[in-house]
Amino acid sequence: MKLLVTACLAALLAAPAFVGSAQTAAAPTAASRFTIPATDDGLPGAGPIRRMEWFQKLWTERRSGWAKRLQQDQGAIVFLGDSITQGWNNTLNPLFPGVKIANRGISGDTTRGVLIRLQEDVLALNPRGVVLLIGTNDLEEQAAPETVAANLRLIVAALRRHNPAMPVVLCNVFPSSATKKRPGDQIKTVNRLYFAGLKDEPQVTVLDTWTLFANTQGDAKPEEFPDLLHPNTAGYLKWAAALRPVLETVGLAPAWPDDFKPEPGFESLFNGRDLTGWVHPDGAALDGKTATADGRFAAKNGRLVVTVARVERPTLKLMTTRKFPGDFVLKLEFRASPNADSGLFVRDPQLQVRDYVLAGPYFTLKNYQPLEWNEIVVTVRGGLAHATCNGEVLVDAFPVPPTGPIGVESDHGQLEYRRIRISESR
């Protein structure tokens, strides 16, 4: 399946678009409402609006073409942004089967440009959801990070007014390079300000695409961003793999069915439908409930989901109501979004469950599969626990109390658990 998707994407990414690069576009044929206003007077937001000749032609050409698809694209999930979004070309539907998608990326666009065209290009479609990546071109045009973040808040506010229940997935601005007039410290500041402005925006889920792609210096990696600005095929595949679980959780993509049944001798600790058998730290009964009142844990798509935070918050445990006093073998699978941090409690001590490749602490694992499902097996014998991930040892012979529940932690990023099962020694 992965080879097929890779080949498909490589073929369809044959016509990449470039942010801020001079390029040829067909002469505009649309009505004047699709052209860039001649001045900034009366326009929403602040900061740069590009008016180079190539950009004006591209802006008019793409927007007038979209207007002809207004009815066809009703109810789609809109991917909104600049050339990095435009660069998906026709690959979005093959990469997200079963999802109706409208690509509304324009190479060279800025946050203010998106704000100006939001009504006709996005809201007029009555979208099911929006995937948003924007802001890198503002920095090239020397906009202050505070200006970029203020425009983002206006975009989110407009989406909320249109439909406060519509999911919005906000991707962090990708890393680039100071050689592209997009220094890492400014990108990090923009992303920090984006996050700070979302605490009262429950419909927005943030995907940490900066950490996903940044190297140790905070810049883009040439093997994924050959020009230090635009992803290649490997970069787009990684972005798609990071997006898919979040889209499934917020209801914008169908989850793959899982008909797994526990092996003989094992019983499930999570029924896949609700939080029966688990307890919140505040003591609230969760039997029959599909989510905790604070929204930090939810049963969705057969998974126990630790949800994404919009604010800095203390860690929190969700524990089984049962305790397990004897020896046992605990098995489960987890899938972590970029840089996600959770944890598995074995009676009381915590085993770190994270996106190990980015968040650690087990950076050297050879079998860990980023953005995919991974299996953890914990064996408790005589008060000592032994844990593996995909067969590699995480911890060996760490002491655990004589009895206690099993639990998972909410820290940051989305982390999903499934197939949680236990076999107790009799």
N, C-alpha and C positions, 0 to 999 in steps of 0.2 A: 504493500500500500504506500509506504514512504517513497519507494523508488518511482512509483507511478505519479505521485503528487509532485515529486521533484522534477521529473521530466516534463510534466504538464506546465509547471511554473516556469521552467527554463524556456520553454517554447513560447509561452504567452508574454514573457517579459522582453520581447524582442524590440519594443519601441519605448525605451525609458525616457522619462522626462527629467529635467534638471532644474533645481531651484536656482533662479537668478542667472541662468546661462542664456546667452543670446541664441535664439532659435527661430526657424521659419514657421509661420502659421498661415493658414488660409485667410484670405481677405474676409473681414466681417460681413455678414449678410443679415444680421439680426436687427431688430428694431433698436432704437436709441436707448431703450431702458436696459439693455444688456451691456452698454458701454460704461467705462469708468467715468464717474463725474469729473469734470474739468478742474474743479477746485475742491478743497476740503470744507467749504462753507456749508454748514448745516448737517454735516455727516456725523453719524454716531461714533463714539469712541475717540481715541487719540492715537497719535503716532503715525508711522509711515503707511502710505498708500502708493503702490508702485504705478508709474505711468510711462515706463519705457515702451517704445513702439511695439517690440515683440510681445511684451506682456499684455498690452491693450488688445492686440489681435487675438492672442490666445484666450484671454478673459472673455471676449465677445463671442469667439467661435464656440467655446465649450458651453457657455451659458445659453446661447441661442439654441444649440443642439439639445441641451437638456430640456429646454422649454417644450420641444416637440415630443418629449417622452413623459410629460407631466402625468397623464393618466396611466401609462404603462408602469411607471415607477411608484404609484401610490402604495403606501404601506410598507415600503422597503426599509431595510436598515441602511442608513446613510453613513458612508465613510467620508469624513469631511476633513479637508486640510490642503496642503500645498503639493509640491512635486513628489514628495515621498508617498503621499496617498495616491496621487495621479499615477505613480509608477507601478501600482498594482496592475494597471491596464485591465485585462480581461480575466485575471486569475482569481478574483475574489470568489466567484461562484463555485469554481472547481475546488477551491481550498475549503469552502464552507458549504458543503452540499446540503440541500434542503433549506437554505437561507436565501431569501430574496434581498439583493444588495444593490444599492445605487452608489456609484463612485462619484463623489463631488469634490475631488481634489483638483486644484489649479496650480500648476507649476509657478513658483514665485510669489504665491499669495502670503499675506500677513494676517495677523489677528484682526486688524481693522478691516481688511478686505473681506474676510469671512463674515464679519459683523454686518457689513453693507449688503452682502448678497444672501444673508441667512434666510430671509423670508421667502424669496422666489426659488432659491436653489434647494432649500431643505424643508422649511416648515410647510410649504405648499404641497409637499408630498405626503403630509400626515404620517411621518415615519414611525415605525415600531420602536426604533432606537437609533442612537447616533454613536459612532466611534470617531473620536476627535483627536487629531494630532496637528498642532499648529504652534508657531512661535519662533522657529529658527530663523526665518527671514527677517523678522523684526530686529533681531540682534545684528544681523549683517547690516541693516539700515541704521544701526546705532541707537535703536530705541532703548530706553531704560527698562530694566526688568519690571519695575513697578508699573510702567505703562502697559507692558505686555500682559501682566497679570490682571490689571484693571479691565482691559478689553475682554480677557477670558471670562471674567465675572459677568460682564454684560452679555456675552454669548450664552453662558449657562442660564442667566436670568431669563433670557428670551426663550430658551428651550423649556424652562420651567413654566413660564406663563402659557406657552402653547399646550403643554401637557405635563403636569407635575408627576405623573406616574410613568412617563417614558424613560426607560433606562438610558443613561449616557455613560459610555466608557471613555475616560480621559487618559490618553497615553502621555506619559512624561515626554518632554522634548528630548529627542535622541541626542547622544553625544556627537560632537563634530571635532573641530580643531580651531585653534587661534589663527592658523593659516587661512581659514575660511571666514575669518572675522566673527567666529562663534566660539569664544574661549570657554573652557569648561567651567570656570567659576561663575560666569554669567548664566550659563545654562542651568547649573545647579541652583542658582538664586531664583531663576524663573520657576523651576519646578517646585522649589520650597514655597514660593509665594502662591503658586497655583494651589498647592495642598492647603495652605493656610486659609484660603478663601472658600473652602468647600465644607466647612464644619456644619453649615445649615443647609446643605444640598444633598439630601438622602438619596436622590435618584442618580447621583454621580458615583461611579466606581473608578478608582485610580489604578492604572496598571503601570508598574515600575519598569518602563522600557528604557530608562536611562541606565540603571544598574544592569539590565539585561545585556546591553551592548557596550558599555564603557570598559576601556582597559584600565590598568592600574594607575595611569596618569589622568584618568577622567576624560579621555578622548576616544573617538571612534577607532575601531580596529580595521586596518587596511584589508584584512582577509574577509571582512563582511561589508566594509564601506570603502571600496577601492579609491574613490575620490574624497574620502573622509567626510562625506555628506549624505550620499544616497546608498541604501542597501543594495547588495547584489542578490542573486537568487538565494544564497545561504541565509542572508539577513532577512529576506521576506519570509522564508520558511520558518525561521526562528520566531519572528513577530507573529505569524499565524498560529504557531504552536502555543505561544503565550496568551494570545487572545482567546482561543477556543474555550478553555475552561471557564473563563470569566463570562463569556457570552452564554455558555450553558447555564451558569449559576443565575444570571440576571434574566434568563428566559428568552434570550435572543437567538439561541441555536439549540437544536435538539441534541440531547445527550445520547451517546451510544448506549444501547440496552446492555444490561449486565444480568445474565441468568445464572450467576454463580451460586453454587450450593456448598455449604461447609462439608469438609471431608468427614468420614465416619469418626466419631469420637469428639468432634468439635461442635460447639453451639455458638450461635451468633449473639453478640452483645449489642448489635444495632440492627433494627429490623428494616432499615432503608426507607421507611415511610414517615416516621416521626421520632421523637426523642423519648419514647417510652423506655424506662429502665435507666434514665440518666437524671442527674440532679444539678441544678444551678447553685452556685455558692450562696445565693440569697435564700436558699431553701425552697424556692418555688417548685411546685410539682410540675413535671414536664410530660407526664404520661398523656399521649394523644396529641401533643402540641408539635407543630412542625418547625418552630423556632423559639428561641428564648426571647423574653420581652425586650431585652436590649439589642436583639438582632445579631449578637456576636456568634451564635451557633445556629445552624439551620439544617434540617433534613431536606435534601433536594436531590432528585435524580438518582436515588439509591445511595446517596453519599452523605456523610456527616461533614458539613462544610463549616470551616472557620472563616468568617467573612472578612472583607477588606475594611479597614478603618478609614474614616475621613478626618479623624483628630488623633493627636497623641493621647494614649490611654494606658492605664496600668494593665498588666497581664491578668488573665482570669482563667480559672479551671472549670471544666465540665467533667463531672465524675459519674461513674456508675453507682446505682443505689446499692448494688450487691458488693460484698467484700469477698476476697479470695484468699483463704488462710493456708491452703496447701500448695504443693508444687503444681506448676501448670506450664503449658505452652500457649503463648498468645501470638496470633498472626493477624496482620492487617496490611493493607496497601495504602499508600499516600501519593498525592500529586501536589506539588508546590508551585505556585506562581513565582515569577522572578523575585528573588531575595526574600521570600516569605519565611516567617519564623513561627513555629508552633512548638509542641512538645508532647511527649507521651509519658504519663505518670504510671509507674509500676508500684502500686500500693501508695507510695509517697515520693520516692526519688524520681527525678525527671530525666528522661532520655531526650536529647535534642532531636527534634524532627523539623528539618528545614530544607530550603533549597540549598543543599550542601555545597554545590559548586560556586555559589555566590555568597551565601550567608555562613558557610562553615557549620560546625567546626571540623568536619571530616572532608577537607579539601582534596585529599589524595585518593578517594574512592575510585576504583576503576570501573565498577559495575553500575554506579548510580547513573540514572538516565534523566537529565534535566527536562522539565516540562512534561514528563511521562509518568506512568504509574510505576512505583517501586514497592517492593515487599519488605516489611520488617518482621522478624521473628524474634520473640523474647522467650527464653526458657528460664524458668525459676526452679532451682533445685537447692534445698537445704538452706534457704535464706540468701542465696546468691543468684544474681541474674546475669544471663549471657544474651547479648543482642547482636543481630546481624542485619545488614541491608543488602538485599539481592545476593546473599551468601557471604558477604564480606563482614568481618567482625567490626562492630562499632565499639562495644564495651564488653569486657570479660570479667566475670566474678565481682560485680559490684553489689554491696550489701543492700538488702531490702528488708523492711519490717516484717514481722511474722504474719501480719494480715493487713488488708486494706483494699480499696477499690482500684479500678483502672480509670484513667482520666486523660483528657486532651486539653491543650492550652490554647488560648487566644492571645496572640501577640500582635504581629502585623503581617499584612499580605494575605492573600487567599491560600488556604491549604485544605485539601479534601482528603477524607478518610473513607475507605470502603472495605467490605469483606472483613469486618472486625469480628474475630471469633477466638474462642478459648477452649482448651482441652485440659481439664483438671485431673490430676492423678488421684485414683481412688484407693 
